[in-house]
């Protein structure tokens, strides 16, 4: 989790938070939620996270949304990384949907 958060932070997201889902969810342990103000930066955050976790030999299970770059999802089993355009993050508001999960806000 820390490696993914550190990687995302290097690209200067406008928002970055970790939701601890271990007590409220069975399909993953954590969500890392990031957002940025442009599709280019959304892609850059995703690329940096993928690069860093690949170097650490962390295997990705699934990737979605790279084409439009409004919401990119990187599934690493125990950690699901959500990278949004700012407006898309506000619209879907995962933090509200998972309000029972403890949240650590790192940026924004």
SULUR-V525395 format. One record per pair of residues at least 6 apart in sequence whose C-alpha atoms are under 6 Angstrom apart, sorted by the first residue. I is the first residue (numbers start at 1). J is the second residue. D is the distance in whole Angstrom. If there is no record, write none. Layout:
((I/J/D) (I/J/D))
This chain:
((4/49/5) (7/48/6) (7/49/5) (8/45/5) (8/49/6) (11/45/6) (13/35/6) (13/36/5) (14/35/6) (14/36/5) (14/108/6) (15/34/5) (15/35/5) (15/107/5) (15/108/4) (16/33/6) (16/34/4) (16/106/5) (16/107/5) (17/32/6) (17/33/5) (17/104/6) (17/105/4) (17/106/5) (18/31/6) (18/32/5) (18/103/6) (18/104/5) (19/30/6) (19/31/5) (19/101/6) (19/102/6) (19/103/5) (20/30/5) (20/101/6) (20/102/5) (21/29/5) (21/30/5) (21/101/5) (22/29/5) (28/77/6) (28/78/5) (29/78/5) (29/79/6) (30/79/5) (31/79/6) (31/80/5) (31/81/6) (32/81/5) (33/82/5) (33/83/6) (34/83/5) (35/83/5) (35/84/4) (35/85/5) (35/86/5) (36/42/6) (36/85/5) (36/86/5) (37/85/6) (37/86/5) (39/69/5) (60/75/6) (60/76/5) (61/75/5) (61/76/5) (62/75/5) (63/73/6) (63/74/5) (64/72/6) (64/73/5) (65/71/6) (65/72/4) (66/72/6) (70/84/5) (70/85/5) (71/83/6) (71/84/4) (72/82/6) (72/83/5) (73/81/6) (73/82/5) (74/80/6) (74/81/5))
